[in-house]
């Protein structure tokens, strides 16, 4: 079921999973550093590739989702993630190498998202 008919960035197939900007977990994420794995999934559910990105959460709202200011390359570019608090997990301290080669030391949270190929 599609619940979102406005100009929001996200097609909320499970609208109850998405949070409002006032959600306590969303407030915790603001200003924190995230490492995110983006998995490219093929039409046969096979992993085609993945990318590790990182950034600081600069804002969160229902229309845009969770907005990161990226670190590494391209630095400062905004990247939009779903506003689904359960997807973001505390991460163990350490060094995390991004796909661009930048290393993030001791990020606060991690997440992983699958991006499925469109079937034509």
Secondary structure, DSSP 8 states (H G I E B T S, - for coil): -----SS-S---TTGGGS--TT-HHHHHHTT-EEEEEEEEE-TTS-EEEEEEEEEEEEEEETTTEEEEEE-STTTT-EEEE---GGG-EE--SSEEE-TTS-EEES-SEEEEEEEE----
